[in-house]
Amino acid sequence: MPSRYAQIRRWRAGTAIRARLHDLTGTLVVVTGGASGIGRASARAFSAAGAIVVVADKDLDGALETVHLIDNPDSAGGSTAVFGGGGAHAYELDVADEAQVREFAKTVRSRHGIPDVLVNNAGFGVIGAFVDTPQSVFEDVMNTNFWGAVYGCRSFTTQMVERGTGGHIVNVSSAAAFMTQRNLTAYSTSKAAVFMLSECLRAELIEHGIGVTVVCPDLVNTNLTRNTEYVAPSKEKRAARRERAQSIYRRLHVEPERVADAIVSAVRHNRPIVTVAPGAKARKWLSRLAPRVVRVGSRFDLD
């Protein structure tokens, strides 16, 4: 078993290797859930920083639109790609399918090389009481939000370790990971699992020069909020829950570009945990400093 001193030396060596990502020019970045929202904004932000971006999503048309915005800077709303005409590439991918993720990782390696940065962003939301949430729905949200991140980390981390020049993994979690809330059991559980996965991987991968960041944004104006599944005993209650939740998002949301900028900065500076927006920061500290208050507050409905 290696001595503590030897372990510390490996940590320092790994940190030095990972420091190359201060400059993202020419790096290869893979973004899942890149057809819209945080994923699209992140792909564009990394491209603007000089990276070549691989955009993956179940919605291939949306991924292709993201690529178009990157590769055609003169188009309406387009980004600036350093590698014009080849700055981004789109792929169809269901992150909940382990076999698909493994094959996708092989394809990326053979066509583009081993990624320097992986952004596990794909996910969806579920709002509703635990007793009203079918087991199949609970499994679906865990398969996408948590297992999708695990599959991505496993497939691409192996490549990064083998290459030996470090890299970085970003897992998009949520402020819900450390702030309990009724009617968010399935979603919060999946995001809390992503949070702990990221923290453990950061400790494990440091000696390989691979940094890990977990991003915990507050309410973000993305398709996730609009496509969230609402579970309730009746159609009327589902509709009421949807309207109530979306009214909250309309009042309190932050734009995905703000999250994307935080992600790029986190990769450059190897930050472990990133909270975006005052609400997320307040929830994080409140959960640590006043857990009893959080438990009482979690008993109230979202609005």
C-alpha positions in Angstrom: 0.0 0.0 0.0 1.5 3.4 -1.0 2.6 5.7 1.8 0.6 8.9 2.5 3.6 10.9 1.2 3.5 9.0 -2.1 -0.2 9.6 -2.4 0.2 13.3 -1.9 2.9 13.4 -4.5 0.5 11.8 -7.0 -2.2 14.3 -6.1 0.1 17.2 -6.7 1.4 15.7 -10.0 -2.2 15.2 -11.1 -3.2 18.7 -10.3 -0.3 20.0 -12.3 -1.3 17.9 -15.3 -4.9 19.1 -15.2 -3.8 22.7 -15.1 -3.4 22.7 -18.9 -7.1 23.2 -19.1 -6.7 26.9 -18.1 -6.5 27.3 -21.8 -9.3 25.5 -23.7 -8.1 26.4 -27.2 -8.1 23.2 -29.3 -9.6 21.0 -26.6 -12.3 18.4 -27.3 -15.5 18.8 -25.2 -18.4 16.4 -25.1 -21.8 17.8 -23.9 -24.8 15.6 -23.4 -28.3 17.0 -23.4 -26.9 19.6 -25.8 -30.1 20.2 -27.9 -31.3 23.1 -25.7 -31.0 24.8 -22.3 -27.8 24.4 -20.3 -26.4 21.9 -22.7 -26.7 24.2 -25.7 -25.4 27.2 -23.8 -22.5 25.2 -22.6 -21.6 23.9 -26.0 -21.6 27.5 -27.3 -19.6 28.8 -24.4 -16.9 26.1 -24.8 -16.8 26.8 -28.5 -16.3 30.5 -27.9 -13.4 29.6 -25.6 -11.7 27.7 -28.5 -12.9 24.1 -28.0 -14.2 21.6 -30.5 -17.5 20.4 -29.3 -19.4 17.1 -29.6 -23.1 17.7 -28.9 -25.2 14.7 -28.0 -28.9 14.5 -27.3 -32.0 12.2 -27.8 -33.3 15.1 -29.9 -31.0 14.9 -32.9 -32.6 17.9 -34.7 -32.0 20.0 -31.6 -28.4 18.9 -31.4 -28.0 19.7 -35.1 -29.4 23.2 -34.5 -26.9 23.7 -31.7 -24.1 22.7 -34.1 -25.5 25.1 -36.7 -25.3 28.0 -34.2 -21.7 27.1 -33.4 -20.5 26.5 -36.9 -22.3 29.4 -38.5 -21.3 32.5 -36.5 -23.0 34.8 -39.0 -26.4 33.2 -38.6 -29.0 34.8 -36.3 -27.9 34.2 -32.7 -24.8 32.3 -33.9 -21.7 31.7 -31.8 -18.1 32.2 -32.7 -16.3 28.9 -33.4 -12.5 29.0 -33.6 -12.5 26.0 -35.9 -15.1 27.3 -38.4 -16.9 24.6 -40.3 -15.6 21.9 -37.9 -16.2 23.5 -34.5 -19.0 21.1 -33.5 -20.5 17.7 -34.3 -24.0 16.3 -33.4 -24.9 12.8 -32.4 -28.1 11.2 -31.3 -27.8 9.6 -27.8 -30.0 8.3 -25.0 -27.8 8.5 -21.9 -30.1 6.1 -20.1 -28.9 3.3 -22.4 -25.5 2.0 -21.2 -24.8 0.2 -24.5 -25.5 3.4 -26.5 -23.2 5.4 -24.3 -20.4 2.9 -24.6 -20.7 2.9 -28.4 -20.9 6.7 -28.5 -17.7 6.9 -26.5 -16.0 4.6 -29.0 -17.3 6.6 -31.9 -16.1 9.9 -30.4 -12.7 8.4 -29.8 -12.3 7.0 -33.4 -13.6 10.1 -35.1 -12.5 13.0 -33.0 -10.1 11.7 -30.3 -10.3 11.4 -26.5 -12.2 14.2 -24.9 -10.6 16.7 -22.6 -13.8 17.7 -21.0 -17.1 15.8 -20.5 -20.3 17.6 -19.5 -22.9 15.2 -18.2 -26.0 17.5 -18.5 -28.8 15.3 -19.9 -31.7 15.0 -17.5 -35.4 15.6 -16.9 -37.6 16.5 -14.0 -40.5 14.9 -12.1 -42.8 16.8 -9.8 -45.4 15.0 -7.7 -46.0 13.1 -4.4 -44.0 10.0 -3.8 -47.1 7.9 -3.5 -48.4 9.1 -6.8 -45.1 8.5 -8.7 -45.2 5.2 -10.5 -42.2 3.0 -10.0 -41.5 3.2 -13.8 -41.3 7.0 -13.6 -39.0 6.9 -10.6 -36.7 4.4 -12.5 -36.8 6.6 -15.6 -35.6 9.7 -13.8 -32.9 7.7 -12.0 -31.8 6.0 -15.3 -31.4 9.4 -17.1 -30.3 11.7 -14.3 -28.0 9.4 -12.3 -27.2 6.3 -14.3 -26.7 8.4 -17.4 -24.0 10.4 -15.6 -22.4 7.1 -14.3 -22.3 5.6 -17.8 -20.8 8.8 -19.2 -18.2 9.0 -16.5 -17.3 5.4 -16.8 -16.9 5.4 -20.6 -14.9 8.6 -21.0 -12.9 8.5 -17.7 -11.4 5.2 -18.8 -10.2 6.9 -22.0 -8.8 9.9 -20.1 -6.9 7.7 -17.6 -5.4 5.6 -20.4 -4.3 8.7 -22.3 -2.5 10.0 -19.2 -2.8 13.8 -19.9 -5.7 14.5 -17.5 -9.1 16.0 -18.2 -12.2 17.3 -16.5 -15.7 16.0 -15.8 -18.7 18.2 -15.2 -21.8 16.7 -13.7 -24.9 18.9 -13.7 -26.8 18.3 -10.5 -29.2 20.8 -8.9 -29.8 22.9 -5.8 -32.4 20.2 -5.1 -29.5 17.9 -4.2 -29.0 19.5 -0.8 -32.4 21.1 -0.2 -35.2 18.7 0.7 -38.6 19.5 -0.8 -41.9 17.7 -0.8 -43.2 16.5 -4.2 -39.6 16.4 -5.6 -38.6 13.0 -4.1 -37.6 11.3 -7.4 -35.9 14.3 -8.9 -34.0 15.3 -5.7 -32.9 11.8 -5.1 -31.4 11.5 -8.6 -29.6 14.8 -8.3 -28.3 14.1 -4.8 -26.8 10.8 -6.2 -25.1 12.8 -8.9 -23.7 15.2 -6.3 -22.2 12.3 -4.2 -20.9 10.6 -7.3 -19.1 13.7 -8.3 -17.5 14.3 -4.9 -16.3 10.7 -4.7 -14.9 10.7 -8.2 -13.0 14.0 -7.6 -11.2 12.3 -4.7 -10.5 9.2 -6.8 -9.4 10.8 -10.0 -7.1 13.6 -8.8 -4.0 11.4 -9.1 -4.8 10.9 -12.8 -5.0 14.7 -13.4 -8.8 14.5 -13.9 -10.8 17.2 -12.2 -14.5 16.8 -11.3 -17.1 19.5 -10.9 -20.6 19.2 -9.7 -22.9 22.1 -10.8 -25.9 22.9 -8.7 -28.0 25.6 -10.4 -31.2 27.0 -9.0 -34.3 27.3 -11.3 -33.1 27.6 -14.8 -35.1 28.7 -17.9 -34.7 25.5 -20.0 -36.8 22.8 -21.7 -36.4 20.7 -18.6 -38.8 22.9 -16.7 -41.3 22.8 -19.6 -40.9 19.1 -20.2 -41.0 18.1 -16.5 -43.4 15.2 -15.8 -46.1 16.0 -13.3 -47.7 13.1 -11.4 -51.0 13.4 -9.6 -54.1 11.3 -9.1 -56.1 13.2 -11.7 -55.7 15.2 -14.9 -56.9 18.3 -13.2 -54.5 18.1 -10.4 -51.6 17.5 -12.8 -52.6 20.6 -14.8 -52.8 22.7 -11.6 -49.4 21.4 -10.4 -47.9 22.2 -13.8 -49.2 25.7 -13.8 -48.2 26.4 -10.2 -44.6 25.1 -10.8 -44.2 27.0 -14.1 -45.3 30.2 -12.5 -42.5 29.9 -10.0 -40.0 29.3 -12.7 -41.2 32.3 -14.6 -40.7 34.5 -11.6 -37.4 33.1 -10.3 -35.5 31.5 -13.1 -31.9 32.2 -14.3 -30.8 32.0 -17.9 -28.8 28.9 -19.1 -26.0 31.1 -20.4 -25.2 32.1 -16.8 -24.9 28.4 -15.9 -22.8 27.8 -19.0 -20.3 30.6 -18.1 -20.0 29.1 -14.6 -19.3 25.7 -16.1 -16.5 26.9 -18.3 -14.9 28.9 -15.4 -15.2 25.8 -13.2 -13.2 23.7 -15.7 -10.6 26.3 -16.1 -10.1 26.7 -12.4 -10.9 23.1 -11.3 -13.7 24.1 -8.9 -15.3 21.2 -7.0 -18.8 22.6 -6.4 -20.5 25.4 -8.3 -23.8 26.9 -7.2 -25.4 29.3 -9.7 -27.8 32.1 -8.6 -28.4 33.5 -5.1 -31.2 31.1 -4.5 -28.9 28.0 -4.9 -26.2 29.5 -2.8 -28.7 30.3 0.0 -30.1 26.8 -0.1 -26.6 25.3 0.1 -25.6 27.3 3.2 -29.1 27.0 4.8 -28.9 23.2 4.5 -25.6 23.2 6.3 -26.2 25.8 9.0 -29.9 25.3 9.7 -31.0 21.8 8.7 -34.0 21.9 11.1 -35.3 25.0 9.4 -34.9 23.3 6.0 -36.8 20.2 7.2 -39.7 22.3 8.3 -39.7 24.4 5.1 -39.6 21.2 3.0 -43.1 20.4 4.3 -44.7 23.2 2.3 -45.7 23.0 -1.3 -43.3 24.4 -4.0 -45.3 27.7 -4.2 
